[in-house]
Amino acid sequence: MKTIAEKNYKISSHGNKWNNLNVSIYYDLGGMNYFSGKVEKRGYYFSITPEELSRGFRSYTAYSGGKTLIKEVKRQTKKQDQTMAEMMNELIDRFVPDFCARKGIILEQ
């Protein structure tokens, strides 16, 4: 897994210790995911993960975040990395508001 682009937002959430929302685009070789028992496709993924930042450590709860395949590819290239990084703001606008609403997260921008 190689991170292509990443952003972090301060958040507040009711009933959880989360205080950071990590949003990233990454490239994954795909293959068997032993946590879910499914075979994942090779390509670029968009990931949203609520975390607790405390004393320089990041902690998160398993299965609290989400990811989606943006683009399936045969191999990674610098040009595709650049194209995916340019899509970051569009993907944030598309996925983050709904994710926050479902999880009871408020962005503190």
C-alpha positions in Angstrom: 0.0 0.0 0.0 1.4 3.4 -1.0 -0.3 6.6 0.1 -0.7 9.1 -2.8 -2.5 12.0 -1.0 -3.6 12.5 2.6 -5.5 15.1 4.6 -6.4 15.3 8.3 -9.3 17.2 9.9 -10.0 18.0 13.5 -13.4 16.5 14.5 -15.7 16.0 17.4 -17.9 13.0 17.9 -20.5 12.2 20.5 -19.8 9.0 22.5 -16.4 8.4 20.8 -12.8 9.5 21.6 -12.2 10.4 17.9 -10.6 13.8 17.4 -9.1 13.4 13.9 -10.5 12.3 10.5 -7.8 10.9 8.2 -8.8 11.0 4.5 -6.4 9.4 2.0 -6.0 8.1 -1.5 -3.7 5.1 -1.7 -2.5 2.5 -4.2 -3.0 -1.2 -3.3 -1.7 -4.3 -5.1 -4.9 -6.1 -4.3 -5.2 -9.8 -3.5 -6.7 -11.6 -0.6 -7.9 -9.5 2.3 -7.7 -11.9 5.3 -9.8 -9.6 7.6 -12.8 -9.6 5.2 -12.1 -13.0 3.5 -12.6 -11.3 0.1 -10.2 -10.8 -2.9 -9.6 -7.1 -3.5 -8.9 -5.5 -6.8 -5.6 -3.8 -7.7 -6.0 -0.1 -7.9 -6.5 3.3 -6.2 -8.7 3.5 -3.1 -10.2 6.4 -1.2 -10.2 5.9 2.5 -11.9 7.7 5.5 -10.8 6.7 9.0 -11.8 8.4 12.3 -8.9 8.3 14.8 -7.9 9.4 18.2 -4.7 11.5 18.3 -3.1 11.5 21.8 0.5 12.1 22.8 1.8 11.6 19.3 0.0 8.2 18.8 -2.8 7.4 16.4 -5.4 4.9 17.4 -8.5 3.8 15.6 -11.3 1.3 16.0 -11.4 -1.6 13.6 -14.2 -1.3 11.0 -15.0 2.3 12.0 -13.8 3.7 8.7 -14.6 3.1 5.1 -12.9 2.7 1.7 -13.9 2.6 -1.9 -12.2 1.7 -5.1 -11.7 4.8 -7.3 -9.9 3.2 -10.2 -8.9 -0.3 -11.0 -5.5 -0.5 -12.8 -3.1 -3.1 -14.1 -0.1 -1.3 -12.7 0.9 1.9 -10.9 2.4 4.9 -12.8 3.5 8.4 -11.8 0.9 9.9 -14.2 -1.9 8.0 -12.6 -0.6 8.9 -9.1 -0.8 12.6 -10.1 -4.3 12.2 -11.6 -5.6 10.5 -8.4 -4.0 13.2 -6.2 -5.8 15.9 -8.2 -9.1 14.2 -7.5 -8.7 14.5 -3.7 -11.0 17.6 -3.1 -13.7 16.2 -5.4 -13.7 12.9 -3.5 -13.8 14.6 -0.1 -16.8 16.7 -1.2 -18.5 13.5 -2.5 -17.9 11.1 0.4 -17.0 12.9 3.6 -20.3 14.7 4.4 -22.3 11.5 4.2 -19.8 9.5 6.2 -19.7 12.2 8.9 -23.5 12.3 9.1 -23.8 8.5 9.5 -21.1 8.3 12.2 -22.2 11.5 14.1 -19.0 13.3 13.4 -18.7 17.1 13.2 -15.8 18.7 11.3 -14.3 21.5 13.3 -12.6 23.4 10.4 
